[in-house]
């Protein structure tokens, strides 16, 4: 994270002490030349150590040039003489954060917030506090929870075709209105709870519970309720993080059981550098449908992704991923092979941009190619689909707890079987409150 901008006037006047030019030290720090500033200050530290104005800029230069311990000691001297110097306290909190003294960093950051600093400083402090919560999860039990409300519009709630009829040989099949695409508006409620606790050095146990309730205004038969449990272990070993977890999800359609999903997941994350990472994952799962046994299947999915951060305007993060999967029906029937047996692969591309301290944008593109396992007697074809999803999401971080998002998703499913072709556009606005 970049150095926070001081928001209280530290130096009432700028003086030249003997042969030492404090204005030059300040200029070097302000222009980001921290190595030069640190070397310059070291030459005079014997004479000026203990002088608050000198200690402040010397401390910033030390922290930002890899000498955080020295910077922290200098700032502690400043605060000993001037406890109400919130600019120094802000930099001290940052120093503690770099030294991984997260409890002390949190205390100093929260003390700064009591002084009602400007909004940009508050926003930056909140980012540090969120980062501390994540870091602390490796050393002590942490808990977070959220509640989210949203509303929006969906051009095709049932993913139905736009056509009203299609031909099979010499016959024409007419679709009733309920089988065609249905547009609607909706409201949704999401709830989540997460807990993480260390059980051995470098080993964490985690548990998450989530509920996603989606209600359409007119087409209540397509209302969905999804309840998800995810639990497992994370192993931190240097730059590597290995995750082993089990998950279960119950999906209801208008409050009637529709599908049960259970599975095991394993992943390996390697932080190649501070700006790049590589992840590989393997997932085994089972899908069981309450009244559609031909759709019951077991799935094997293998994938990977690469992410890269860039130190340019808007601090973009680019993500690219690839996955391969196979669904095997549990029922050994032709109907199951026609509709459920399939091989598919997908490509994910994503980007995140920090447009301002409070506003960020996320763009994602996904393509999936799916080939089914058997010729259908009904259509006379072996079904093959191309599925495209484009999503743009803007997130406004109102404060540490509240966030407002506006999202648009455009979906297009192309198929060699006309009955399964559809377009869908979903627009939504959500407000989330996060407790941590």
C-alpha positions in Angstrom: 0.0 0.0 0.0 1.2 3.5 -0.7 2.1 5.9 2.0 -0.8 7.8 3.5 -0.9 11.5 3.0 -0.6 13.4 6.3 -3.7 15.5 7.1 -2.6 17.5 10.1 0.0 20.3 9.8 3.1 18.8 11.3 5.6 21.6 10.7 4.6 25.2 11.5 7.7 26.5 9.9 10.6 25.2 7.9 14.1 25.9 9.3 17.6 25.3 8.3 19.5 23.6 11.2 23.2 24.6 10.8 24.5 22.8 7.7 21.4 20.5 7.5 18.6 21.5 5.2 15.3 20.2 6.5 13.5 21.5 3.5 15.6 19.2 1.3 14.7 16.2 3.4 11.0 17.1 3.2 11.3 17.6 -0.6 12.9 14.2 -1.1 10.3 12.5 1.0 7.4 14.3 -0.7 8.7 13.4 -4.1 9.1 9.7 -3.2 12.9 9.6 -3.2 13.0 7.7 0.0 16.4 6.0 -0.4 18.0 9.4 -0.9 16.1 10.9 1.9 17.1 8.1 4.2 20.8 8.3 3.3 20.7 12.1 3.7 19.0 11.9 7.2 21.5 9.3 8.4 24.3 11.7 7.9 22.8 14.1 10.5 21.0 11.7 12.8 23.5 12.1 15.6 22.9 15.8 15.8 19.1 15.9 15.2 17.7 12.6 16.5 15.0 13.5 19.0 14.0 16.7 17.1 10.3 16.0 16.1 10.4 17.7 12.7 13.6 15.7 11.8 12.3 12.5 13.3 9.0 12.6 11.3 10.6 12.9 7.9 13.4 10.6 8.8 10.9 8.0 9.9 8.9 8.2 6.7 12.0 7.8 4.6 13.1 4.8 6.8 9.7 3.0 6.5 9.5 3.5 2.8 13.1 2.4 2.1 12.9 -0.9 4.0 14.0 0.2 7.5 10.6 0.1 9.2 12.0 -0.6 12.6 14.1 2.6 12.6 11.1 4.6 11.4 8.8 3.2 14.2 11.3 4.1 16.9 11.6 7.6 15.5 7.8 8.1 15.4 7.5 6.8 18.9 9.9 9.6 20.0 7.7 12.1 18.2 4.5 10.9 19.9 6.2 10.8 23.3 6.7 14.6 23.0 3.5 15.3 21.1 0.7 12.7 21.7 -1.8 14.6 19.7 0.3 14.6 16.5 -2.1 12.5 14.4 0.1 12.7 11.3 2.9 10.9 13.1 0.4 8.4 14.6 -0.8 7.6 11.1 2.7 6.9 9.9 3.4 4.9 13.0 0.3 2.7 12.3 1.7 2.1 8.8 5.1 1.1 10.3 3.5 -1.4 12.7 1.5 -2.8 9.7 4.7 -3.4 7.7 6.3 -5.0 10.7 3.3 -7.3 11.0 2.4 -6.0 14.5 -1.2 -6.0 13.6 -2.8 -5.4 17.0 -0.7 -2.3 17.6 -1.3 -1.1 14.0 -5.1 -1.5 14.5 -5.0 0.5 17.7 -3.2 3.4 16.1 -5.4 3.4 13.0 -8.5 3.4 15.1 -7.1 6.2 17.2 -6.5 8.3 14.0 -10.2 7.7 13.0 -11.4 9.3 16.3 -9.9 12.6 15.0 -12.4 12.7 12.1 -9.7 13.0 9.3 -10.6 13.9 5.7 -12.5 11.4 3.7 -9.5 10.2 1.6 -7.5 9.5 4.7 -10.5 7.7 6.3 -10.9 5.5 3.2 -7.2 4.6 3.2 -7.2 3.8 6.9 -10.3 1.5 6.3 -8.4 -0.4 3.6 -5.6 -1.0 6.1 -8.0 -2.1 8.8 -9.6 -4.6 6.3 -6.1 -5.9 5.4 -5.3 -6.3 9.1 -8.5 -8.4 9.5 -7.3 -10.7 6.7 -3.8 -10.9 8.1 -4.9 -11.5 11.6 -6.9 -14.6 10.4 -3.6 -16.4 10.2 -2.8 -15.9 13.9 -6.1 -15.7 15.7 -9.8 -16.5 15.3 -11.6 -14.0 13.2 -15.3 -13.7 12.2 -17.1 -11.6 9.6 -20.7 -11.4 8.5 -22.6 -9.5 5.8 -26.2 -8.8 4.8 -27.0 -7.5 1.3 -30.2 -6.2 -0.3 -30.7 -5.8 -4.0 -33.2 -5.3 -6.8 -33.0 -5.4 -10.6 -34.4 -6.6 -13.9 -34.0 -9.9 -15.8 -34.9 -10.2 -19.4 -35.2 -14.0 -19.3 -35.7 -15.4 -15.8 -36.2 -18.9 -17.1 -33.4 -18.9 -19.8 -36.2 -19.7 -22.3 -35.8 -19.5 -26.1 -37.0 -16.5 -28.1 -38.7 -18.7 -30.6 -42.3 -19.9 -30.3 -41.9 -23.0 -32.4 -39.3 -25.3 -34.0 -39.2 -28.0 -36.5 -38.3 -31.7 -36.0 -38.3 -33.4 -39.4 -41.7 -32.8 -41.0 -43.2 -31.9 -37.7 -43.5 -28.4 -36.0 -43.5 -28.2 -32.2 -45.3 -25.1 -30.8 -44.0 -23.8 -27.4 -46.5 -22.5 -24.9 -46.0 -19.1 -23.4 -44.5 -20.4 -20.1 -41.8 -22.2 -22.0 -40.6 -19.1 -23.8 -38.5 -16.3 -22.4 -40.0 -14.5 -19.5 -38.9 -11.0 -18.4 -39.3 -9.8 -14.9 -38.1 -7.5 -12.1 -36.7 -9.0 -8.9 -35.5 -8.4 -5.3 -32.9 -10.4 -3.5 -31.4 -10.9 -0.1 -28.0 -12.3 0.6 -26.6 -13.3 4.0 -23.2 -14.6 4.9 -21.1 -15.6 7.9 -17.4 -16.6 7.9 -15.1 -17.8 10.6 -11.4 -18.6 10.5 -9.2 -20.1 13.2 -5.6 -21.2 13.4 -5.2 -24.8 14.7 -1.5 -25.2 14.0 1.3 -22.8 12.9 0.5 -22.1 9.3 -2.7 -24.1 9.3 -6.2 -22.5 9.4 -9.6 -24.0 9.8 -12.4 -22.1 8.1 -16.2 -22.2 7.8 -18.6 -20.2 5.7 -22.4 -20.2 5.6 -24.3 -18.3 2.9 -27.9 -17.8 1.9 -29.1 -16.3 -1.4 -32.8 -15.6 -1.7 -34.1 -14.4 -5.1 -37.7 -13.3 -5.6 -39.3 -12.4 -9.0 -42.2 -9.9 -9.0 -44.4 -11.9 -11.4 -42.9 -15.3 -12.1 -42.8 -16.7 -8.6 -42.4 -20.2 -10.0 -38.8 -19.3 -10.8 -38.0 -17.9 -7.3 -34.8 -19.5 -5.9 -33.4 -20.1 -2.5 -29.8 -21.3 -2.2 -28.1 -22.3 1.1 -24.4 -23.1 1.0 -21.9 -24.6 3.6 -18.2 -24.5 2.9 -15.6 -25.8 5.3 -12.0 -26.9 5.2 -8.3 -26.2 5.9 -5.7 -23.8 4.6 -2.0 -24.5 4.8 0.3 -21.5 4.5 3.9 -22.5 3.5 6.0 -19.5 2.4 4.6 -18.3 -0.9 2.3 -21.2 -1.2 -1.3 -21.7 0.1 -2.9 -25.1 -0.2 -6.7 -25.3 0.5 -8.7 -28.5 1.1 -12.4 -28.1 1.6 -15.8 -29.7 1.4 -19.0 -28.0 0.4 -22.7 -28.6 0.3 -25.5 -26.5 -1.3 -29.3 -26.9 -1.2 -31.2 -25.1 -4.0 -34.9 -24.6 -3.8 -37.3 -23.6 -6.5 -40.1 -21.5 -5.1 -39.4 -23.2 -1.7 -39.5 -26.7 -3.0 -36.3 -28.8 -3.0 -34.8 -28.7 -6.5 -31.1 -29.7 -6.4 -28.5 -30.8 -3.9 -24.8 -30.2 -4.7 -22.0 -31.7 -2.6 -18.3 -32.0 -3.3 -14.6 -31.7 -2.4 -12.2 -29.1 -3.6 -8.5 -28.7 -3.5 -6.4 -25.8 -4.7 -2.8 -24.6 -4.8 -2.0 -20.9 -4.9 1.6 -19.7 -5.5 2.4 -16.0 -4.9 5.0 -15.7 -7.6 5.7 -12.1 -6.5 4.0 -9.2 -4.8 2.2 -8.6 -8.1 1.5 -12.0 -9.6 0.1 -15.3 -8.6 -0.7 -18.7 -10.1 -3.5 -21.0 -8.9 -4.5 -24.6 -9.8 -7.6 -26.4 -8.6 -9.4 -29.7 -8.7 -13.0 -30.2 -7.8 -15.1 -33.4 -7.5 -18.9 -32.9 -7.0 -22.3 -34.6 -7.2 -25.5 -33.1 -8.4 -28.8 -34.7 -7.3 -32.1 -33.4 -8.5 -35.2 -33.9 -6.5 -37.6 -34.8 -9.4 -35.2 -35.2 -12.3 -33.2 -38.3 -11.8 -31.9 -38.2 -15.4 -30.1 -34.9 -14.5 -28.2 -36.5 -11.6 -24.5 -36.4 -12.3 -21.0 -36.6 -10.9 -18.5 -33.9 -12.1 -14.8 -33.7 -12.3 -13.4 -30.2 -12.9 -9.7 -29.2 -13.3 -8.7 -25.6 -13.8 -6.1 -22.9 -13.3 -5.7 -19.1 -13.3 -3.0 -16.4 -13.4 -3.3 -12.9 -12.0 -1.1 -9.9 -12.5 -1.1 -6.4 -10.9 0.3 -3.4 -12.7 1.8 -0.3 -11.1 0.1 2.2 -13.5 -2.9 4.5 -13.4 -6.0 2.9 -11.9 -3.8 0.0 -10.5 -5.3 -2.7 -12.8 -5.3 -6.3 -11.9 -5.7 -8.8 -14.9 -6.8 -12.4 -14.4 -6.9 -15.2 -16.9 -8.2 -18.7 -16.3 -8.9 -22.0 -18.0 -10.9 -25.0 -16.9 -11.9 -28.5 -18.2 -14.8 -30.6 -16.9 -16.8 -33.7 -17.4 -20.3 -34.6 -16.2 -21.2 -38.3 -16.0 -24.9 -39.1 -15.4 -25.7 -41.5 -12.6 -28.5 -43.0 -14.6 -27.3 -45.4 -17.3 -30.1 -44.5 -19.8 -30.2 -42.9 -23.2 -32.2 -40.0 -21.8 -29.5 -39.3 -19.2 -26.7 -39.5 -21.8 -28.6 -37.2 -24.2 -29.3 -34.4 -21.6 -26.7 -34.8 -18.9 -23.5 -36.5 -20.1 -21.2 -33.7 -21.4 -17.6 -32.6 -21.8 -16.9 -28.9 -21.5 -14.1 -26.4 -21.3 -14.1 -22.7 -20.5 -12.0 -19.6 -20.5 -12.3 -16.7 -18.0 -10.8 -13.2 -18.5 -11.1 -10.5 -15.9 -9.9 -7.1 -14.9 -10.2 -4.9 -11.8 -9.5 -1.2 -11.8 -9.3 1.3 -8.9 -10.9 4.4 -10.3 -10.7 6.3 -7.1 -10.2 5.7 -3.3 -13.9 4.6 -3.1 -14.8 3.5 -6.6 -13.6 0.3 -8.4 -14.7 -1.5 -11.5 -14.7 -5.1 -12.4 -15.0 -6.6 -15.9 -15.3 -10.3 -16.6 -15.7 -12.3 -19.8 -16.4 -16.1 -19.9 -16.7 -18.5 -22.7 -17.7 -22.1 -22.4 -18.0 -24.8 -25.0 -20.1 -27.8 -24.2 -20.6 -31.1 -26.1 -23.2 -33.6 -25.0 -22.7 -37.3 -25.0 -25.3 -38.8 -27.3 -27.5 -38.2 -30.3 -31.0 -37.1 -29.3 -33.9 -39.1 -30.8 -36.1 -36.0 -30.3 -34.0 -33.5 -32.2 -31.9 -35.8 -34.3 -28.7 -34.1 -33.2 -25.9 -34.4 -30.6 -26.3 -31.1 -28.8 -23.4 -28.6 -28.7 -23.5 -25.2 -27.0 -21.4 -22.0 -27.0 -22.0 -19.9 -23.9 -20.8 -16.3 -23.5 -21.2 -14.2 -20.4 -20.0 -10.5 -20.0 -20.3 -8.8 -16.7 -19.5 -5.2 -15.6 -19.7 -4.3 -12.0 -19.0 -0.9 -10.3 -18.5 -0.9 -6.5 -18.7 2.3 -4.4 -17.2 1.8 -0.9 -19.2 4.2 1.1 -17.2 3.5 4.3 -15.6 0.6 6.0 -18.9 -1.3 6.4 -21.2 -0.1 3.6 -20.7 -0.8 -0.2 -23.0 0.0 -3.1 -22.7 -1.9 -6.4 -24.3 -1.7 -9.8 -23.9 -4.7 -12.1 -24.8 -5.6 -15.7 -24.5 -9.1 -17.1 -25.2 -10.0 -20.8 -25.5 -13.7 -21.5 -25.8 -15.4 -24.9 -26.2 -19.2 -25.4 -25.8 -20.4 -28.9 -26.6 -24.0 -29.8 -26.9 -26.3 -32.8 -30.4 -27.1 -31.4 -32.5 -24.0 -31.8 -34.6 -24.9 -28.7 -31.6 -24.2 -26.4 -30.6 -20.8 -27.8 -31.4 -17.8 -25.7 -30.3 -14.3 -24.7 -30.4 -12.8 -21.2 -29.6 -9.5 -19.7 -29.6 -9.0 -15.9 -29.2 -5.5 -14.3 -29.0 -5.1 -10.5 -28.2 -2.7 -7.8 -27.1 -4.0 -4.4 -26.3 -2.5 -1.0 -24.1 -4.5 1.4 -23.3 -4.1 5.0 -20.3 -6.0 6.3 -19.6 -6.5 10.0 -16.1 -7.4 11.1 
